[in-house]
Amino acid sequence: MANDLNSRINSGTTINMVSSISCVTDVLIFGMGISGAVFLYYSTLSINIANAMIPIMREKTLT
C-alpha cells in the first residue's frame, strides 16, 4: 500500500511539473492567452483528482 501511495505521489508531482513547464512554454513561446492557461490548469487539476480517487474507487469495487 505504501508503494502504491509513493507511486501516486510521484506521478502527481510529474503531472504538475509537466503541466507547469508546458504552460510557461506555451505562454512565452506560442503566445497562449489567459484562457488557455486557465484551461490547462483546470484540466491538470481534474487529472490529479482522478489520480487521487483511483484507490478509493478500487476499494469500493473490491468490497
C-alpha positions in Angstrom: 0.0 0.0 0.0 2.9 2.4 0.7 4.4 1.7 -2.6 1.1 2.5 -4.3 0.9 5.8 -2.4 4.5 6.6 -3.3 3.8 5.9 -7.0 0.7 8.1 -7.0 2.5 11.0 -5.3 5.4 10.7 -7.8 3.0 10.6 -10.8 1.0 13.6 -9.4 4.2 15.6 -9.0 5.3 14.7 -12.5 2.0 15.7 -14.0 2.1 19.0 -12.2 5.6 19.7 -13.3 5.0 18.8 -16.9 1.8 21.0 -16.9 3.6 23.9 -15.4 6.5 23.7 -17.9 4.1 23.4 -20.8 2.0 26.3 -19.6 5.0 28.6 -19.2 6.4 27.5 -22.6 3.0 28.0 -24.3 2.6 31.5 -22.9 6.2 32.7 -23.6 6.8 31.0 -27.0 3.4 30.4 -28.5 1.6 33.4 -27.1 -1.2 31.4 -25.3 -3.6 33.6 -23.5 -5.0 33.6 -20.0 -8.0 31.4 -21.0 -5.7 28.7 -22.4 -3.6 28.8 -19.2 -6.7 28.5 -17.0 -8.0 25.6 -19.1 -4.6 23.8 -18.8 -4.7 24.4 -15.0 -8.2 23.0 -14.6 -7.6 20.0 -16.8 -4.4 19.1 -14.8 -6.4 19.6 -11.6 -9.1 17.2 -12.8 -6.4 14.6 -13.8 -4.8 14.8 -10.4 -8.2 14.5 -8.6 -8.9 11.3 -10.7 -5.4 10.0 -9.8 -6.1 10.5 -6.1 -9.5 8.9 -6.3 -8.4 5.7 -8.0 -7.6 3.8 -4.7 -11.0 4.8 -3.3 -12.8 3.5 -6.4 -10.7 0.3 -6.4 -11.5 -0.3 -2.7 -15.3 0.1 -3.3 -15.2 -2.4 -6.2 -13.3 -5.0 -4.1 -15.8 -4.9 -1.2 
